[in-house]
Amino acid sequence: MIKKLMLIVIVIFVLIAWQKGYFDNVKNIDFKNLSKTWSFLQKTQNTSTLTSVNDFDSCVVAGNPVMESYPRQCSVNGKTFSEVILDSNDISQIQTLFQEKYPKYKETLTIKINYAVDYFARGSVSFEKGKEGGIFLAAKVNGAWKIMYDGNGQIPCSLVKQGFPSRMLSDCAQ
């Protein structure tokens, strides 16, 4: 009796999940390797999504699987993109550039990297604790970081000509 009741409950759950579309993205289940990997669900991709994937972040946004390695990796259509992780040396170099540009705030200035792709970084800078700061865009050129923009105004779209990813400039001013 209990087995029949459990079977009925399982069937009901499967039917509800099927109706809500939980199985729509199942492309391939490899039962032989199911015990070795949990990534047996693969989301289907359309061609418009594939053409817009050109870095780790856009790969993740497109819904592709992410490998939990260091750095994390995302794969789509035979291409693998690695997450860009700036090390403490990179962050120190950018902070030193701001301290040199704004020596008055040398002791209180802090930066935060919000987004990094290849040799490009976007972040925020605060000059005093608890006070509003601004945003910045930096690029690593010939092994050294350079601040390409900082402020509170509109980011110039012309930075895309210097190699900045368009996703990093989504709020730029024409």
C-alpha positions as a Markdown table, in Angstrom:
| # | Residue | x | y | z |
|---|---|---|---|---|
| 1 | Met | 0.0 | 0.0 | 0.0 |
| 2 | Ile | 2.8 | 2.4 | 0.9 |
| 3 | Lys | 4.7 | 1.5 | -2.2 |
| 4 | Lys | 1.7 | 2.3 | -4.4 |
| 5 | Leu | 1.1 | 5.6 | -2.6 |
| 6 | Met | 4.8 | 6.6 | -3.1 |
| 7 | Leu | 4.7 | 5.6 | -6.8 |
| 8 | Ile | 1.5 | 7.8 | -7.3 |
| 9 | Val | 3.2 | 10.7 | -5.5 |
| 10 | Ile | 6.3 | 10.4 | -7.7 |
| 11 | Val | 4.3 | 10.2 | -10.9 |
| 12 | Ile | 2.3 | 13.3 | -9.8 |
| 13 | Phe | 5.6 | 15.2 | -9.2 |
| 14 | Val | 7.0 | 14.1 | -12.6 |
| 15 | Leu | 3.8 | 15.2 | -14.3 |
| 16 | Ile | 3.8 | 18.6 | -12.6 |
| 17 | Ala | 7.5 | 19.1 | -13.4 |
| 18 | Trp | 6.9 | 18.1 | -17.0 |
| 19 | Gln | 3.9 | 20.5 | -17.3 |
| 20 | Lys | 5.9 | 23.4 | -15.8 |
| 21 | Gly | 8.7 | 22.8 | -18.4 |
| 22 | Tyr | 11.4 | 21.5 | -16.1 |
| 23 | Phe | 12.4 | 18.9 | -18.7 |
| 24 | Asp | 12.4 | 21.3 | -21.7 |
| 25 | Asn | 16.2 | 21.9 | -21.6 |
| 26 | Val | 17.2 | 18.3 | -21.2 |
| 27 | Lys | 19.4 | 17.6 | -24.2 |
| 28 | Asn | 21.3 | 14.5 | -23.3 |
| 29 | Ile | 21.6 | 12.3 | -20.2 |
| 30 | Asp | 24.6 | 10.0 | -20.2 |
| 31 | Phe | 23.5 | 7.4 | -17.6 |
| 32 | Lys | 26.9 | 5.6 | -17.8 |
| 33 | Asn | 28.7 | 8.7 | -16.4 |
| 34 | Leu | 25.9 | 9.9 | -14.1 |
| 35 | Ser | 27.8 | 8.8 | -11.0 |
| 36 | Lys | 30.9 | 10.7 | -12.2 |
| 37 | Thr | 29.4 | 14.0 | -13.1 |
| 38 | Trp | 26.3 | 16.0 | -12.1 |
| 39 | Ser | 26.4 | 18.1 | -15.3 |
| 40 | Phe | 24.1 | 15.8 | -17.2 |
| 41 | Leu | 21.6 | 18.6 | -18.1 |
| 42 | Gln | 22.7 | 20.7 | -21.0 |
| 43 | Lys | 20.7 | 23.8 | -22.0 |
| 44 | Thr | 19.9 | 24.0 | -25.7 |
| 45 | Gln | 21.3 | 27.0 | -27.5 |
| 46 | Asn | 20.0 | 29.0 | -30.4 |
| 47 | Thr | 22.3 | 30.5 | -33.0 |
| 48 | Ser | 21.7 | 34.1 | -32.0 |
| 49 | Thr | 23.0 | 33.3 | -28.5 |
| 50 | Leu | 26.1 | 31.5 | -29.8 |
| 51 | Thr | 27.1 | 34.5 | -31.9 |
| 52 | Ser | 27.0 | 36.8 | -29.0 |
| 53 | Val | 29.3 | 34.7 | -26.7 |
| 54 | Asn | 32.8 | 36.1 | -26.8 |
| 55 | Asp | 34.0 | 36.0 | -23.1 |
| 56 | Phe | 33.4 | 34.1 | -19.9 |
| 57 | Asp | 30.6 | 36.5 | -18.6 |
| 58 | Ser | 28.6 | 36.4 | -21.9 |
| 59 | Cys | 29.0 | 32.6 | -21.9 |
| 60 | Val | 27.5 | 32.4 | -18.4 |
| 61 | Val | 24.7 | 34.8 | -19.2 |
| 62 | Ala | 23.8 | 32.7 | -22.3 |
| 63 | Gly | 23.1 | 29.8 | -19.9 |
| 64 | Asn | 26.0 | 27.6 | -20.7 |
| 65 | Pro | 27.5 | 25.2 | -18.1 |
| 66 | Val | 30.2 | 26.5 | -15.8 |
| 67 | Met | 33.1 | 24.3 | -14.6 |
| 68 | Glu | 33.9 | 24.9 | -11.0 |
| 69 | Ser | 37.7 | 25.1 | -11.5 |
| 70 | Tyr | 40.1 | 27.9 | -10.7 |
| 71 | Pro | 39.6 | 30.0 | -12.6 |
| 72 | Arg | 36.0 | 29.0 | -13.5 |
| 73 | Gln | 35.5 | 28.0 | -17.1 |
| 74 | Cys | 32.4 | 28.2 | -19.4 |
| 75 | Ser | 32.1 | 26.2 | -22.6 |
| 76 | Val | 29.9 | 26.7 | -25.6 |
| 77 | Asn | 30.1 | 25.3 | -29.2 |
| 78 | Gly | 33.5 | 23.8 | -28.7 |
| 79 | Lys | 35.0 | 27.0 | -27.2 |
| 80 | Thr | 36.1 | 27.5 | -23.6 |
| 81 | Phe | 36.3 | 30.8 | -21.9 |
| 82 | Ser | 38.1 | 31.3 | -18.5 |
| 83 | Glu | 36.9 | 33.7 | -15.8 |
| 84 | Val | 39.3 | 36.7 | -15.5 |
| 85 | Ile | 40.4 | 37.1 | -11.9 |
| 86 | Leu | 42.6 | 40.1 | -11.2 |
| 87 | Asp | 45.2 | 39.3 | -8.6 |
| 88 | Ser | 46.2 | 41.6 | -5.7 |
| 89 | Asn | 49.1 | 43.0 | -7.7 |
| 90 | Asp | 46.7 | 44.2 | -10.4 |
| 91 | Ile | 44.4 | 45.8 | -7.9 |
| 92 | Ser | 47.4 | 47.5 | -6.1 |
| 93 | Gln | 48.7 | 48.9 | -9.4 |
| 94 | Ile | 45.3 | 50.4 | -10.2 |
| 95 | Gln | 45.0 | 51.8 | -6.7 |
| 96 | Thr | 48.5 | 53.3 | -6.9 |
| 97 | Leu | 47.5 | 55.0 | -10.2 |
| 98 | Phe | 44.6 | 56.7 | -8.4 |
| 99 | Gln | 46.7 | 57.7 | -5.4 |
| 100 | Glu | 49.2 | 59.3 | -7.8 |
| 101 | Lys | 46.3 | 61.1 | -9.7 |
| 102 | Tyr | 44.6 | 62.2 | -6.5 |
| 103 | Pro | 47.3 | 62.5 | -3.8 |
| 104 | Lys | 45.0 | 64.4 | -1.4 |
| 105 | Tyr | 43.1 | 61.1 | -0.9 |
| 106 | Lys | 46.1 | 58.8 | -0.8 |
| 107 | Glu | 45.3 | 57.5 | 2.6 |
| 108 | Thr | 41.5 | 57.1 | 2.2 |
| 109 | Leu | 41.1 | 56.0 | -1.4 |
| 110 | Thr | 39.7 | 52.6 | -2.1 |
| 111 | Ile | 38.8 | 50.8 | -5.3 |
| 112 | Lys | 36.6 | 47.8 | -6.1 |
| 113 | Ile | 36.8 | 45.8 | -9.3 |
| 114 | Asn | 33.2 | 45.1 | -10.5 |
| 115 | Tyr | 34.0 | 43.5 | -13.9 |
| 116 | Ala | 37.1 | 42.2 | -15.6 |
| 117 | Val | 37.6 | 40.7 | -19.1 |
| 118 | Asp | 41.0 | 39.9 | -20.5 |
| 119 | Tyr | 43.1 | 43.0 | -19.8 |
| 120 | Phe | 40.2 | 45.4 | -19.1 |
| 121 | Ala | 38.6 | 46.3 | -15.8 |
| 122 | Arg | 35.6 | 48.3 | -14.7 |
| 123 | Gly | 35.1 | 49.3 | -11.1 |
| 124 | Ser | 34.3 | 51.9 | -8.5 |
| 125 | Val | 36.5 | 54.3 | -6.7 |
| 126 | Ser | 35.8 | 55.9 | -3.3 |
| 127 | Phe | 37.8 | 58.8 | -2.0 |
| 128 | Glu | 36.5 | 58.9 | 1.5 |
| 129 | Lys | 34.8 | 56.2 | 3.6 |
| 130 | Gly | 31.0 | 56.5 | 3.5 |
| 131 | Lys | 31.1 | 59.1 | 0.7 |
| 132 | Glu | 29.9 | 58.6 | -2.9 |
| 133 | Gly | 32.7 | 57.9 | -5.4 |
| 134 | Gly | 32.8 | 57.3 | -9.1 |
| 135 | Ile | 33.4 | 54.6 | -11.7 |
| 136 | Phe | 36.5 | 53.8 | -13.6 |
| 137 | Leu | 37.7 | 51.8 | -16.6 |
| 138 | Ala | 41.3 | 50.6 | -16.8 |
| 139 | Ala | 43.3 | 48.7 | -19.3 |
| 140 | Lys | 46.5 | 46.8 | -19.1 |
| 141 | Val | 48.8 | 48.0 | -21.8 |
| 142 | Asn | 52.3 | 46.5 | -22.3 |
| 143 | Gly | 52.1 | 44.9 | -18.9 |
| 144 | Ala | 51.1 | 48.1 | -17.0 |
| 145 | Trp | 47.6 | 49.3 | -16.0 |
| 146 | Lys | 46.3 | 52.6 | -17.2 |
| 147 | Ile | 43.2 | 54.4 | -16.1 |
| 148 | Met | 41.3 | 55.1 | -19.3 |
| 149 | Tyr | 38.3 | 56.8 | -17.7 |
| 150 | Asp | 37.2 | 57.9 | -14.2 |
| 151 | Gly | 34.3 | 60.0 | -13.0 |
| 152 | Asn | 30.6 | 60.3 | -12.4 |
| 153 | Gly | 29.6 | 61.4 | -15.9 |
| 154 | Gln | 28.8 | 59.4 | -19.0 |
| 155 | Ile | 31.4 | 56.9 | -20.1 |
| 156 | Pro | 32.5 | 57.7 | -23.7 |
| 157 | Cys | 31.6 | 54.9 | -26.2 |
| 158 | Ser | 34.8 | 55.6 | -28.0 |
| 159 | Leu | 36.5 | 53.3 | -25.5 |
| 160 | Val | 35.3 | 50.4 | -27.5 |
| 161 | Lys | 37.9 | 51.4 | -30.1 |
| 162 | Gln | 40.6 | 50.8 | -27.5 |
| 163 | Gly | 39.4 | 47.2 | -27.1 |
| 164 | Phe | 37.0 | 47.5 | -24.2 |
| 165 | Pro | 34.2 | 44.8 | -24.5 |
| 166 | Ser | 30.9 | 46.3 | -25.4 |
| 167 | Arg | 29.3 | 44.7 | -22.4 |
| 168 | Met | 31.6 | 46.7 | -20.2 |
| 169 | Leu | 30.4 | 49.9 | -22.0 |
| 170 | Ser | 26.7 | 49.1 | -22.1 |
| 171 | Asp | 25.9 | 52.5 | -20.4 |
| 172 | Cys | 28.2 | 54.7 | -22.5 |
| 173 | Ala | 27.2 | 58.0 | -24.0 |
| 174 | Gln | 27.1 | 58.3 | -27.8 |
